[in-house]
Amino acid sequence: MSAEVVARAAVIAALRADGALMDGLNGLFDGDPGRASVPYAYVDACIGADWGGKDMDGREVRISLALRVGDEVARRLGDMIARIDAVVAGLSVQNGWRIVTARLVRSRVARDEGRDGGRAPAGWRAVIDYRLRMVREG
C-alpha cells in the first residue's frame, strides 16, 4: 500500500480514537464533507515525495487537516489543534510503514464567513499541515 494512503488512514483512525477530540466534533471526515454541521474536521490534501536512500524505501508525506467551528471566537480551535498535535506526534508503525518523524509544518486560523454565499453560519476555520517522514518496514 502507498505511504500516502497509509498515512491518511493512520491519521484518520488515530484522530477518531481520541475521545476528547471527538467529543468536541460532530464528525471527522475523509475529505471535505461539503455539508456538515459545525464543529467538524476533515483530512484534506495528502502529497507524497521520495525520501528514500540507497538502502531505504522512504516517503515524505504532507497531509492537511481542516477544522471548522461556529463560535464567535477562535478559542476552541486552539484546544482542538493541541489535541491533533498530540495525536499526530504519537503515530508510529502502520501497514508496513514506520513513521519516523511527524512535524507541524504550519497552521492557519481565519474567520470563516460561511458557505453558500453567507447563508451557512459564520465561525472560524483552521488548516493544519504536517510532514510525515516514513520508511518501509521489512
C-alpha positions in Angstrom: 0.0 0.0 0.0 1.3 3.5 -0.8 2.7 5.6 2.0 0.2 8.4 1.2 -2.8 6.1 1.7 -1.3 4.5 4.8 -0.6 8.0 6.3 -4.1 9.3 5.6 -5.8 6.2 7.1 -3.5 6.3 10.1 -4.2 9.9 10.8 -8.0 9.4 10.5 -8.0 6.3 12.7 -5.9 7.9 15.4 -8.0 11.1 15.5 -11.2 9.1 15.6 -9.8 7.1 18.5 -9.2 10.3 20.5 -12.3 10.6 22.6 -11.6 14.1 23.9 -11.2 15.4 20.3 -14.3 13.5 19.0 -16.4 14.7 22.0 -15.9 18.3 20.6 -16.8 17.4 17.0 -19.9 16.5 15.1 -17.7 14.5 12.7 -14.3 13.7 11.3 -14.3 13.1 7.6 -12.0 11.8 4.9 -12.2 14.8 2.6 -14.3 17.9 2.7 -17.8 16.8 3.5 -19.5 19.6 1.7 -22.5 19.6 4.0 -21.8 19.0 7.7 -22.8 20.9 10.8 -20.1 22.6 12.7 -17.9 21.8 14.5 -16.2 19.3 12.3 -12.8 18.3 11.0 -11.6 16.6 7.8 -8.4 15.3 6.3 -7.7 17.3 3.1 -4.8 17.1 0.7 -2.2 14.4 1.1 1.0 14.9 -1.0 3.9 12.4 -1.2 7.5 12.8 -2.3 10.5 10.5 -2.4 12.5 10.5 0.9 14.4 7.3 0.3 18.0 6.4 0.2 20.4 3.8 -1.2 19.2 1.0 1.2 15.9 2.6 2.3 12.5 3.0 0.7 11.1 6.2 2.2 8.4 8.8 1.6 7.8 12.3 2.8 4.0 12.8 3.1 2.5 16.2 3.6 -1.0 16.0 5.0 -3.5 18.8 5.7 -6.2 18.8 8.3 -9.1 21.3 8.4 -11.3 22.3 11.3 -14.5 24.4 11.3 -16.3 25.8 14.3 -19.3 28.1 14.5 -18.1 30.0 17.5 -17.8 33.8 17.7 -14.2 33.5 18.9 -11.4 31.1 17.8 -10.5 29.9 21.3 -11.9 26.4 20.9 -9.8 25.9 17.8 -6.6 26.2 19.9 -7.7 23.3 22.1 -8.5 21.2 19.1 -5.2 21.9 17.4 -3.4 20.9 20.6 -5.3 17.6 20.7 -4.5 17.0 17.0 -0.8 17.8 17.5 -0.5 15.2 20.3 -2.3 12.5 18.2 -0.2 13.1 15.1 3.0 13.1 17.2 2.1 9.7 18.5 1.8 7.9 15.2 4.2 5.0 14.6 4.1 1.8 12.5 1.2 1.4 10.1 0.7 -1.3 7.4 4.3 -1.9 6.6 5.4 1.7 7.0 7.2 3.2 10.1 6.6 6.9 10.7 10.0 8.2 11.6 9.0 11.9 12.2 5.8 13.8 12.4 6.2 17.5 12.4 3.9 20.5 12.2 4.8 22.5 9.1 2.3 25.4 9.5 -1.2 26.2 10.8 -3.6 28.9 9.8 -6.6 30.2 11.7 -9.0 32.6 10.0 -12.5 33.9 10.2 -15.0 31.7 8.2 -17.7 33.8 6.6 -19.7 30.6 5.9 -20.6 28.7 2.8 -23.5 29.1 0.3 -23.0 32.8 -0.2 -23.1 33.6 3.5 -26.3 31.5 4.2 -24.4 29.0 6.3 -23.3 30.2 9.8 -20.1 32.0 10.1 -17.4 30.9 12.6 -13.7 30.1 12.4 -11.6 27.7 10.4 -8.1 26.3 10.9 -5.9 24.4 8.4 -3.0 22.4 9.9 -0.3 20.9 7.7 2.0 18.1 8.9 5.1 16.5 7.4 5.4 12.7 8.0 8.6 11.0 7.1 8.1 7.3 6.6 10.2 4.3 5.8 9.1 0.9 4.6 9.5 -1.9 7.2 10.9 -5.2 6.2 
